[in-house]
Amino acid sequence: MDVDDILNRYNLTRETARRYIDAIIQLNQSQAADEAQVSRQTINTYKNAFQQMTDTERAALISSLAYETLVERIQTGEQPE
């Protein structure tokens, strides 16, 4: 399953989806919006899109984007949270 196809199907951007995944793991919706630097409405939109995805789509998207985030942090020397 291609991550770009999933993002396009649900009209999501890669960068905001990555920030959304990172934020929701740790925070409530309001805190997630602040952390991802998007509105609470955007967080709600992404939450609804993720709920509409199949388990396979959601797992593919989360694992791929979480991996990208980790690699980016390693390359930039940013400490994982």
PyRosetta script that sets phi, psi and omega in degrees:
from pyrosetta import init, pose_from_sequence

init()
pose = pose_from_sequence("MDVDDILNRYNLTRETARRYIDAIIQLNQSQAADEAQVSRQTINTYKNAFQQMTDTERAALISSLAYETLVERIQTGEQPE")
pose.set_psi(1, 128.1)
pose.set_omega(1, -176.3)
pose.set_phi(2, -87.3)
pose.set_psi(2, 126.8)
pose.set_omega(2, -178.1)
pose.set_phi(3, -60.5)
pose.set_psi(3, -42.7)
pose.set_omega(3, -179.8)
pose.set_phi(4, -62.1)
pose.set_psi(4, -37.7)
pose.set_omega(4, 176.9)
pose.set_phi(5, -63.0)
pose.set_psi(5, -41.6)
pose.set_omega(5, 179.4)
pose.set_phi(6, -64.9)
pose.set_psi(6, -47.0)
pose.set_omega(6, 179.1)
pose.set_phi(7, -58.5)
pose.set_psi(7, -45.3)
pose.set_omega(7, 179.3)
pose.set_phi(8, -64.6)
pose.set_psi(8, -41.1)
pose.set_omega(8, -179.0)
pose.set_phi(9, -59.5)
pose.set_psi(9, -35.3)
pose.set_omega(9, -177.7)
pose.set_phi(10, -104.0)
pose.set_psi(10, 9.4)
pose.set_omega(10, 176.1)
pose.set_phi(11, 57.3)
pose.set_psi(11, 47.1)
pose.set_omega(11, -179.3)
pose.set_phi(12, -114.7)
pose.set_psi(12, 150.1)
pose.set_omega(12, 174.4)
pose.set_phi(13, -94.8)
pose.set_psi(13, 148.6)
pose.set_omega(13, -178.4)
pose.set_phi(14, -60.1)
pose.set_psi(14, -49.1)
pose.set_omega(14, -175.2)
pose.set_phi(15, -63.4)
pose.set_psi(15, -45.8)
pose.set_omega(15, -179.5)
pose.set_phi(16, -69.1)
pose.set_psi(16, -35.3)
pose.set_omega(16, 176.5)
pose.set_phi(17, -62.7)
pose.set_psi(17, -40.8)
pose.set_omega(17, 177.4)
pose.set_phi(18, -62.3)
pose.set_psi(18, -46.3)
pose.set_omega(18, 179.7)
pose.set_phi(19, -65.8)
pose.set_psi(19, -37.6)
pose.set_omega(19, 178.4)
pose.set_phi(20, -61.2)
pose.set_psi(20, -48.8)
pose.set_omega(20, -179.7)
pose.set_phi(21, -59.7)
pose.set_psi(21, -46.5)
pose.set_omega(21, -179.6)
pose.set_phi(22, -61.0)
pose.set_psi(22, -43.2)
pose.set_omega(22, -176.6)
pose.set_phi(23, -71.4)
pose.set_psi(23, -42.5)
pose.set_omega(23, -175.4)
pose.set_phi(24, -69.1)
pose.set_psi(24, -23.6)
pose.set_omega(24, 178.5)
pose.set_phi(25, -64.9)
pose.set_psi(25, -30.8)
pose.set_omega(25, -171.5)
pose.set_phi(26, -111.4)
pose.set_psi(26, -20.5)
pose.set_omega(26, -163.7)
pose.set_phi(27, -133.1)
pose.set_psi(27, 165.2)
pose.set_omega(27, 171.2)
pose.set_phi(28, -78.7)
pose.set_psi(28, 176.6)
pose.set_omega(28, -172.7)
pose.set_phi(29, -60.9)
pose.set_psi(29, -43.3)
pose.set_omega(29, -180.0)
pose.set_phi(30, -66.8)
pose.set_psi(30, -44.6)
pose.set_omega(30, 177.9)
pose.set_phi(31, -65.4)
pose.set_psi(31, -37.9)
pose.set_omega(31, 178.9)
pose.set_phi(32, -61.7)
pose.set_psi(32, -41.0)
pose.set_omega(32, 178.6)
pose.set_phi(33, -62.2)
pose.set_psi(33, -45.1)
pose.set_omega(33, 178.7)
pose.set_phi(34, -62.7)
pose.set_psi(34, -45.5)
pose.set_omega(34, -177.6)
pose.set_phi(35, -64.9)
pose.set_psi(35, -41.1)
pose.set_omega(35, -178.4)
pose.set_phi(36, -83.3)
pose.set_psi(36, -5.0)
pose.set_omega(36, 179.7)
pose.set_phi(37, 59.6)
pose.set_psi(37, 44.4)
pose.set_omega(37, 175.7)
pose.set_phi(38, -135.7)
pose.set_psi(38, 170.5)
pose.set_omega(38, -179.7)
pose.set_phi(39, -76.2)
pose.set_psi(39, 162.3)
pose.set_omega(39, 174.7)
pose.set_phi(40, -63.4)
pose.set_psi(40, -31.3)
pose.set_omega(40, 177.2)
pose.set_phi(41, -63.9)
pose.set_psi(41, -39.7)
pose.set_omega(41, 177.1)
pose.set_phi(42, -64.0)
pose.set_psi(42, -43.6)
pose.set_omega(42, 177.0)
pose.set_phi(43, -58.7)
pose.set_psi(43, -43.2)
pose.set_omega(43, 179.0)
pose.set_phi(44, -63.3)
pose.set_psi(44, -41.3)
pose.set_omega(44, 177.9)
pose.set_phi(45, -60.6)
pose.set_psi(45, -45.2)
pose.set_omega(45, 179.4)
pose.set_phi(46, -67.5)
pose.set_psi(46, -39.7)
pose.set_omega(46, 177.4)
pose.set_phi(47, -58.6)
pose.set_psi(47, -45.5)
pose.set_omega(47, 179.5)
pose.set_phi(48, -64.7)
pose.set_psi(48, -40.9)
pose.set_omega(48, 178.6)
pose.set_phi(49, -63.6)
pose.set_psi(49, -43.5)
pose.set_omega(49, 179.5)
pose.set_phi(50, -63.8)
pose.set_psi(50, -34.0)
pose.set_omega(50, 178.1)
pose.set_phi(51, -69.5)
pose.set_psi(51, -28.5)
pose.set_omega(51, 179.6)
pose.set_phi(52, -79.2)
pose.set_psi(52, -21.0)
pose.set_omega(52, -178.4)
pose.set_phi(53, -68.7)
pose.set_psi(53, 153.5)
pose.set_omega(53, 171.5)
pose.set_phi(54, -72.1)
pose.set_psi(54, 162.7)
pose.set_omega(54, 177.0)
pose.set_phi(55, -58.1)
pose.set_psi(55, -38.6)
pose.set_omega(55, -179.5)
pose.set_phi(56, -66.0)
pose.set_psi(56, -44.7)
pose.set_omega(56, 177.9)
pose.set_phi(57, -61.3)
pose.set_psi(57, -47.4)
pose.set_omega(57, -178.2)
pose.set_phi(58, -61.4)
pose.set_psi(58, -44.8)
pose.set_omega(58, -179.9)
pose.set_phi(59, -64.1)
pose.set_psi(59, -42.1)
pose.set_omega(59, 179.4)
pose.set_phi(60, -63.3)
pose.set_psi(60, -44.5)
pose.set_omega(60, -178.4)
pose.set_phi(61, -66.0)
pose.set_psi(61, -48.6)
pose.set_omega(61, -178.1)
pose.set_phi(62, -63.8)
pose.set_psi(62, -45.5)
pose.set_omega(62, -177.7)
pose.set_phi(63, -66.6)
pose.set_psi(63, -41.3)
pose.set_omega(63, -179.1)
pose.set_phi(64, -67.5)
pose.set_psi(64, -46.9)
pose.set_omega(64, -177.3)
pose.set_phi(65, -72.9)
pose.set_psi(65, -33.5)
pose.set_omega(65, 176.0)
pose.set_phi(66, -65.6)
pose.set_psi(66, -39.2)
pose.set_omega(66, 176.9)
pose.set_phi(67, -62.3)
pose.set_psi(67, -46.0)
pose.set_omega(67, 178.6)
pose.set_phi(68, -58.2)
pose.set_psi(68, -42.4)
pose.set_omega(68, -179.6)
pose.set_phi(69, -63.6)
pose.set_psi(69, -44.1)
pose.set_omega(69, 179.5)
pose.set_phi(70, -62.8)
pose.set_psi(70, -45.5)
pose.set_omega(70, 179.2)
pose.set_phi(71, -62.1)
pose.set_psi(71, -43.0)
pose.set_omega(71, 178.9)
pose.set_phi(72, -60.7)
pose.set_psi(72, -42.6)
pose.set_omega(72, 179.6)
pose.set_phi(73, -65.6)
pose.set_psi(73, -39.2)
pose.set_omega(73, 178.4)
pose.set_phi(74, -65.1)
pose.set_psi(74, -44.1)
pose.set_omega(74, -177.6)
pose.set_phi(75, -66.6)
pose.set_psi(75, -33.3)
pose.set_omega(75, -178.2)
pose.set_phi(76, -92.5)
pose.set_psi(76, -6.7)
pose.set_omega(76, 180.0)
pose.set_phi(77, 80.5)
pose.set_psi(77, 8.7)
pose.set_omega(77, 178.2)
pose.set_phi(78, -71.6)
pose.set_psi(78, 136.6)
pose.set_omega(78, -179.9)
pose.set_phi(79, -76.2)
pose.set_psi(79, 129.0)
pose.set_omega(79, 174.9)
pose.set_phi(80, -61.8)
pose.set_psi(80, 146.1)
pose.set_omega(80, -179.1)
pose.set_phi(81, -85.3)
pose.dump_pdb("model.pdb")
